[in-house]
Amino acid sequence: MPMLEVFYSGDHPPSREQKRAFAAAASAILQRVIGTPPGRLQLVVRVLEREDTLAVLAEEEETKQDRE
């Protein structure tokens, strides 16, 4: 059974509607590309805090430049 894990980071977590739309699109793509039967795709959406992404590096650089 195929599984797709999505990591999301943004100003606001995705809404339920956005997750449903993404799931429908991902399911259709995997059906077309690798023949996954409808309803067989397992999808996990993980929302990451900004501090858990590379964005934290940009924040550190901005802070460093502000001090100089």
NORZIUR-V78106 format. One record per backbone hydrogen bond with DSSP energy under -1.0 kcal/mol. NH is the residue of the N-H (numbers start at 1). CO is the residue of the C=O. If there is no record, write none. Layout:
NH;CO  NH;CO
This chain:
4;42  6;44  8;46  19;15  20;16  21;17  22;18  23;19  24;20  25;21  26;22  27;23  28;24  29;25  30;26  31;27  32;28  33;29  34;30  36;30  40;37  42;2  44;4  46;6  48;8  52;49  53;50  56;53  57;54  59;55  60;56  61;57  62;58  63;59  64;60  65;61  66;62  67;63
